[in-house]
Amino acid sequence: MSDFKVITPKRDIARELARRYSTMTHDELDILESILEPIKYGKGEKILVEGEVCRNISYIEKGLVRQFYTKYDKEVTEHLGVDHSIFMCIESLFKETPSYLQVEALEPTLVYALPKAKLEAAAMRNVNIQMLYRKILEESLIQSQVHADLMRFETAPNKYKRLCELSPQVVLRAPLTYIASYLQMTPETLSRIRSNTLL
């Protein structure tokens, strides 16, 4: 498993999520805290495998994850997530169907899972938790749109430059081959762009 000695208290994670997505009372923080489930993953460990149903929205407290799928026997990286960010396999999560995506930890990773069923039940009864749920989904959809626009409209050097601006930790910590796949370019092209950027 991973090498985490200390797990951040769930209360601190609940406060962090509330600060980012919604205002909450003490009682609402209690509810959010009760929903959170800390899970540790070792480097290379699968968080979700193809064919499983995604049941959680996941908050990365510390670590690095890769979402990917296989196309023509090649792995294609769809998302790279780092400390203090959210990830989910949104189609599988909401349709409750087997995921074509896989998720793996690229470093020892501590995730706080928000099980969709529990979060939705709480959101039905509480407007601020409903707001948090909505804001998380909005953020996820906006990130997907930003990435799609980047792939459609930007040149290869500009794709890399934008990733450096949007996710500097991903650029520093993720293997070059996965960054290249995420940016839809070959590792050789990315190496050339990085070399020119450093000049």
C-alpha positions as CSV (number, residue, x, y, z in Angstrom):
1,M,0.0,0.0,0.0
2,S,1.0,3.6,0.2
3,D,3.5,5.2,2.6
4,F,1.1,7.7,4.3
5,K,1.9,7.8,8.0
6,V,-0.8,10.4,8.8
7,I,-4.3,10.7,7.3
8,T,-5.7,14.2,7.3
9,P,-8.8,14.3,9.7
10,K,-12.1,14.1,7.8
11,R,-13.2,17.3,9.5
12,D,-10.4,19.2,7.8
13,I,-11.3,17.8,4.4
14,A,-15.0,18.7,5.0
15,R,-14.0,22.3,5.9
16,E,-11.8,22.5,2.8
17,L,-14.6,21.3,0.5
18,A,-17.1,23.6,2.1
19,R,-14.6,26.5,1.7
20,R,-14.2,25.8,-2.0
21,Y,-17.8,24.9,-3.0
22,S,-20.4,26.1,-0.4
23,T,-20.9,27.8,2.9
24,M,-21.9,25.3,5.7
25,T,-23.1,25.3,9.3
26,H,-21.5,23.2,12.0
27,D,-24.3,20.6,11.5
28,E,-23.8,20.5,7.8
29,L,-20.1,20.0,8.2
30,D,-21.0,17.0,10.5
31,I,-23.1,15.5,7.6
32,L,-20.3,16.1,5.0
33,E,-17.7,14.6,7.4
34,S,-19.9,11.5,7.9
35,I,-20.0,10.9,4.1
36,L,-16.3,11.2,3.4
37,E,-14.3,7.9,3.1
38,P,-10.5,8.0,3.2
39,I,-8.8,5.5,0.9
40,K,-5.0,5.0,0.4
41,Y,-3.5,3.8,-2.8
42,G,0.0,2.7,-3.5
43,K,1.9,3.8,-6.6
44,G,0.6,1.9,-9.7
45,E,-2.5,0.7,-7.8
46,K,-5.8,0.8,-9.8
47,I,-8.5,3.0,-8.3
48,L,-11.0,1.9,-10.9
49,V,-10.7,-0.8,-13.6
50,E,-12.5,-1.0,-16.9
51,G,-15.9,-2.7,-16.5
52,E,-16.5,-1.5,-12.9
53,V,-19.2,1.0,-12.1
54,C,-17.8,4.3,-10.7
55,R,-19.8,5.1,-7.5
56,N,-17.7,7.9,-6.0
57,I,-16.8,11.5,-6.6
58,S,-13.2,11.5,-5.3
59,Y,-11.1,14.3,-3.8
60,I,-7.3,13.9,-3.9
61,E,-5.9,15.1,-0.7
62,K,-2.3,14.2,-1.8
63,G,-1.1,12.3,-4.8
64,L,-1.4,12.0,-8.5
65,V,-3.9,10.0,-10.6
66,R,-4.4,9.2,-14.2
67,Q,-7.7,8.5,-16.0
68,F,-7.3,6.6,-19.2
69,Y,-8.9,4.3,-21.8
70,T,-7.6,1.9,-24.3
71,K,-8.0,2.5,-28.1
72,Y,-6.5,0.3,-30.7
73,D,-4.4,-1.4,-28.0
74,K,-3.0,1.9,-26.9
75,E,-3.7,3.7,-23.6
76,V,-5.0,7.2,-24.0
77,T,-4.8,9.6,-21.0
78,E,-8.0,11.6,-20.5
79,H,-7.2,13.3,-17.2
80,L,-4.3,13.8,-14.8
81,G,-5.4,14.9,-11.3
82,V,-3.1,16.1,-8.5
83,D,-3.3,17.3,-4.8
84,H,-6.6,19.1,-3.8
85,S,-8.5,18.3,-7.0
86,I,-11.6,16.2,-7.8
87,F,-12.0,13.4,-10.2
88,M,-14.8,11.0,-11.3
89,C,-15.8,8.9,-14.3
90,I,-18.9,11.0,-14.9
91,E,-20.8,8.8,-17.4
92,S,-20.4,5.7,-15.4
93,L,-21.2,7.6,-12.2
94,F,-24.5,9.0,-13.4
95,K,-25.7,6.2,-15.7
96,E,-24.5,3.6,-13.2
97,T,-23.0,1.6,-16.1
98,P,-19.6,-0.1,-16.4
99,S,-16.8,2.3,-17.0
100,Y,-14.7,2.3,-20.2
101,L,-12.2,4.4,-18.2
102,Q,-9.6,3.2,-15.8
103,V,-8.0,5.2,-13.0
104,E,-4.6,4.5,-11.4
105,A,-2.4,6.1,-8.8
106,L,0.8,7.4,-10.3
107,E,2.2,8.2,-6.8
108,P,1.2,7.0,-3.3
109,T,-2.2,8.7,-3.2
110,L,-4.7,9.6,-0.5
111,V,-8.3,10.0,-1.7
112,Y,-11.4,11.0,0.1
113,A,-14.4,9.4,-1.6
114,L,-17.8,11.0,-1.6
115,P,-20.1,8.1,-2.4
116,K,-22.7,9.4,-4.9
117,A,-25.7,7.6,-3.2
118,K,-24.8,9.1,0.2
119,L,-24.1,12.6,-1.2
120,E,-27.4,12.7,-3.2
121,A,-29.4,11.6,-0.1
122,A,-27.8,14.4,1.9
123,A,-28.3,16.9,-0.9
124,M,-32.0,16.1,-1.0
125,R,-32.3,17.2,2.6
126,N,-29.9,20.1,2.7
127,V,-29.5,23.0,0.3
128,N,-25.9,23.8,1.1
129,I,-24.8,20.2,0.4
130,Q,-26.9,20.4,-2.7
131,M,-24.9,23.5,-3.7
132,L,-21.6,21.8,-3.0
133,Y,-22.7,18.8,-5.1
134,R,-23.7,21.1,-8.0
135,K,-20.5,23.2,-7.8
136,I,-18.3,20.1,-7.9
137,L,-20.2,18.9,-11.0
138,E,-19.9,22.3,-12.6
139,E,-16.2,22.4,-12.0
140,S,-15.8,18.9,-13.5
141,L,-17.7,19.8,-16.7
142,I,-15.8,23.1,-17.1
143,Q,-12.5,21.2,-16.8
144,S,-13.6,18.8,-19.5
145,Q,-14.7,21.7,-21.8
146,V,-11.4,23.5,-21.2
147,H,-9.4,20.4,-22.2
148,A,-11.6,19.7,-25.2
149,D,-11.2,23.3,-26.4
150,L,-7.4,23.1,-25.8
151,M,-7.2,20.0,-28.0
152,R,-9.4,21.5,-30.8
153,F,-8.0,25.0,-31.1
154,E,-4.4,25.2,-29.8
155,T,-1.1,24.4,-31.4
156,A,1.1,21.8,-29.8
157,P,3.4,24.3,-28.1
158,N,0.4,26.3,-26.8
159,K,-1.2,23.1,-25.4
160,Y,1.9,22.5,-23.3
161,K,2.1,26.2,-22.3
162,R,-1.5,26.2,-21.1
163,L,-1.0,22.9,-19.2
164,C,2.0,24.5,-17.4
165,E,-0.3,27.4,-16.4
166,L,-3.3,25.4,-15.4
167,S,-1.6,22.4,-13.7
168,P,2.1,23.1,-13.0
169,Q,2.3,20.2,-10.5
170,V,1.0,17.8,-13.2
171,V,3.8,19.0,-15.5
172,L,6.4,18.5,-12.8
173,R,5.3,15.1,-11.5
174,A,3.6,13.1,-14.2
175,P,5.7,10.9,-16.6
176,L,6.3,12.6,-20.0
177,T,4.5,9.8,-21.8
178,Y,1.2,10.4,-20.0
179,I,1.5,14.2,-20.4
180,A,2.0,13.7,-24.1
181,S,-1.0,11.3,-24.4
182,Y,-3.1,13.8,-22.4
183,L,-2.1,16.6,-24.9
184,Q,-2.7,14.3,-27.9
185,M,0.9,14.4,-29.1
186,T,3.8,12.0,-29.4
187,P,6.4,11.9,-26.6
188,E,9.0,13.0,-29.1
189,T,7.0,16.1,-30.0
190,L,6.5,16.9,-26.3
191,S,10.3,16.5,-25.6
192,R,11.1,18.9,-28.4
193,I,8.5,21.5,-27.1
194,R,9.9,21.2,-23.6
195,S,13.5,21.6,-24.9
196,N,12.5,24.7,-26.8
197,T,10.6,26.1,-23.7
198,L,13.7,25.7,-21.6
199,L,15.9,27.6,-24.1
